Amino acid sequence: MEQKMKNIIALSITIFTCLPTNSRAAELSNPLRPVHTYSIVARDGETGELGAAVQSHWFSVGSNVIWAEPGVGAVATQSFTEPSYGPLGLQLMRTGKSAEQALTALLAADAHEDVRQVGMVDANGAVANHTGDNAIVEFCNLTGDSFAVQANLMWKPTVCSAMFDAFENAEGDLAERMLVALEAAEGEGGDIRGKQSVALLVVSGDISQPAWGGRIFDLRIEDHAKPLTEMRRLLTMARAYRLMNEGDEHMTKGEVKKAIVAYSSAEALVPDSHEMVFWHAATLAAGGRVDESLPLFKKAFDMWPLWRELVQRLPASGLLPDDPELMERILAVK
């Protein structure tokens, strides 16, 4: 497969430099089962964020379908899926090719383009998508301003238009708008086989970001009776933990007031998480706001009694003052 990838990239370069060629790249792997259904790729014009999201009645749909790289682009490859469209498409866009140029090159090298369905968006917001003539009906694909939607094996042919309208009219960040689009597709009837898994990936628009630092959301539900409902819950949880991480960074820098804001915002999103309640309390106490912290310590202890043990370990790590009187007040809450 590594040699095939090299062959495809070489062919793509030949195409874009307009050199004459009568040869084709080695065929991509044989068509796989049509396991993937509706998806969206998009770029946020304000933040530059890039993302892709997909839902299907198939186990672990996100593992092969959606791909994205900070500051480069995003890809969804489905129908009789060929996963290499993801990394190869991103590699071409990384070299400066547009989404359309990258997709055209890969299709030219694919002996089975008639069963492929692919959507791509690049860092400039240019989009392209393709549905082969032998994709399974109902299928559809539409492109809009910096986004593309595509679907196959649908109950109705109107799924793409529902996704299109939902994404255009949705408010919020890129992750929220893409999830709204998926929910609209399901509301229109979705996959004729039902629903099982969903995935959502959003990366930074900053090409200098490393892979581990540029992923804003990377969420998957592999097998669930209501995958989109679970995805919405996980997206809220992911937002809360991003705030928790932000709070941790502030604490590392000694910015206690900023940490309190971050931790309290996380707790507001997920008020039944004893983890978030506890760290909000600990940060308040570390910042001298002990009276405010005590009701939160009580709430955390009631939800998970072992926090009483952990709180006693924090002074050794510098996360609470080494003050026996303070510790006594905290542990006295009932």
Protein Blocks (a to p, Z undefined) as FASTA:
>chain_A
ZZmmmmmmmmmmmmmnopacfbdcdddddddddfbfcdcddddfklopacdddddddehk
llmmpgcdehibccddehjddfklmmmmmmmmmnopafklmmmmmmmmpcklmmgccddd
dfkopacddddfkbccdddddddehiacddehifbfklmmmmmmmmmmpgcdfklmmmmm
mmmmmmnnpafkbpfbdcdddddfbfkbcfklmpmbdcddfbdfblmlmmmmmmmmmmmm
mmmmmmmmmmmnopaklmmmmmmmmmmmmmmlmklmmmmmmmmmmnopamlmmmmmmmmm
mmmmmlmmmmmmmmmnopaccdfklmmmmmmpZZ
